[in-house]
Amino acid sequence: MAHNPQGPQGNPDPAGSTQMFRAFVDETPQGRQQTAAAASSGPRIGLIVGIVLAIVVVAGVAWLALK
C-alpha cells in the first residue's frame, strides 16, 4: 500500500490558501475597473488607426502603380 505524504498527518492542504489568494486577486476596486476599461480601449483605437493607415498606403501605392 502506498503512503500519501500529502495526507492529513500535519501537512495542510494548499487548496484553502489557493482559494484565498484567488479571492484576493479577483477583488478590484471600482476606480481600477473604470481605469482598466479606459486603458483597454487605447490599444484598440491604435489598431484601428494602424489598419486604416495601412489601407491608405496600399491604395496610394496601387494608384501610383496603375497611373
N, C-alpha and C positions, 0 to 999 in steps of 0.2 A: 504494500500500500504506500502511495506517495505521500510525502509530507508537504503541506502547503505552507510556505513561510509567510504568506500574506494573511493568514488566519487571524482570528480574534485573540491570539495569545499575547497581546500587548502592542501589536502593530496596527495602528489606526488605518481605517480605510480612507484613501485620499479623495474619495468621491465627494465627501462633505466639503472639503477645502476647495475643490474644483467648483462646486456649485456656488459657494460663497464668492469665489473670485469672479465667476461669470456674472453673478448678480451685481457685483461692484462695477465691473467693466460696462455692463449694459446700462447702468444709470448714467444719464447725461442731463445736465441742467437745461432748462428751457432756452437760455441765451445761446448755448452752444448749438442747439438744434437749428436755430434760425441762422446762425453764422455759417454752419455747415451747409445749409441749403443755399445760401447766397454764394458760398465759395464753390459749390459743385456746379453752379450754372456758368461760372467763369470759363473753365476749360471747354465746356460745350459750345459757348459762343465763339471761342477761339478756333475750334474745329470747324464750325460752320463758315467762319470768315476765311479760313485757310482753303476750304474746298471751293468756295466761290472764287477766290483769287486764282486758284489753280485752273479752274474752268475758263476764266477770263484770259489767262496767259495762253492756254492751249488754243482757245478761239482766235486770239490775236496772231499766234504763230501760223495757224491754219489759214487765216485770212491773208497774211503776207505771202505765204507759200503759193496760194491759189490765185493771187492777184495778177 
